[in-house]
Every structure is written in C-alpha cells, then in structure tokens.
Amino acid sequence: MKKELNNIIDATHIVSIETENSGGGCWLDFVTLSNGSVLVVNDEYVGLYASKEAFYNSTTSTKGFYLEGESCE
C-alpha cells in the first residue's frame, strides 16, 4: 500500500465524519480532513472541497468523480 494512503486509512488525517440529507433525497457523508478540506461522498459521487460551505456554494470541486451505478435521484 502507498504510504500516503496508509495515513488516511488509519485516520490520522480525519477530524470528523458527518452525514446530512441534501434535501433532494440524497444522503451525503462529509469527511473533514486535518488540513480543513472536506471529502464529500454519496452513492454516486466523491469530491474534495476546500470546506463544507464550498461544497454547498459551488458546483465544482477541487478533485472529484462520479461512481458507476444507480443515481440517488
């Protein structure tokens, strides 16, 4: 396993994890990292944002991708 992934997996970079309903029927997991950025995960998307507020106020992520499979809509 790559060294940089090892730190994330053992949670040394994870500050908190929250789950919220987006209001559109989708549940979102917000993984706050030690550098303040937030990883947003649901059943169809994973994206890295500068903050939780940046996710809600923006349509673009720093890095993100859609997962294959069914949409939550």
TAGI-V12481 format. One record per residue. N is the residue number from 1. RES is the residue in three letters. D_LAST is the distance of its C-alpha to the last C-alpha in whole Angstrom. Layout:
n->{N | N}
res->{RES | RES}
d_last->{D_LAST | D_LAST}
//
This chain:
n->{1 | 2 | 3 | 4 | 5 | 6 | 7 | 8 | 9 | 10 | 11 | 12 | 13 | 14 | 15 | 16 | 17 | 18 | 19 | 20 | 21 | 22 | 23 | 24 | 25 | 26 | 27 | 28 | 29 | 30 | 31 | 32 | 33 | 34 | 35 | 36 | 37 | 38 | 39 | 40 | 41 | 42 | 43 | 44 | 45 | 46 | 47 | 48 | 49 | 50 | 51 | 52 | 53 | 54 | 55 | 56 | 57 | 58 | 59 | 60 | 61 | 62 | 63 | 64 | 65 | 66 | 67 | 68 | 69 | 70 | 71 | 72 | 73}
res->{MET | LYS | LYS | GLU | LEU | ASN | ASN | ILE | ILE | ASP | ALA | THR | HIS | ILE | VAL | SER | ILE | GLU | THR | GLU | ASN | SER | GLY | GLY | GLY | CYS | TRP | LEU | ASP | PHE | VAL | THR | LEU | SER | ASN | GLY | SER | VAL | LEU | VAL | VAL | ASN | ASP | GLU | TYR | VAL | GLY | LEU | TYR | ALA | SER | LYS | GLU | ALA | PHE | TYR | ASN | SER | THR | THR | SER | THR | LYS | GLY | PHE | TYR | LEU | GLU | GLY | GLU | SER | CYS | GLU}
d_last->{35 | 35 | 37 | 34 | 31 | 34 | 34 | 30 | 30 | 33 | 31 | 34 | 31 | 29 | 30 | 27 | 23 | 21 | 18 | 16 | 13 | 11 | 11 | 8 | 7 | 7 | 11 | 13 | 16 | 19 | 22 | 25 | 28 | 32 | 32 | 29 | 26 | 23 | 21 | 17 | 15 | 12 | 10 | 10 | 12 | 16 | 18 | 21 | 22 | 26 | 24 | 21 | 22 | 22 | 19 | 18 | 20 | 20 | 17 | 19 | 20 | 24 | 22 | 19 | 17 | 14 | 14 | 14 | 12 | 9 | 5 | 4 | 0}
//
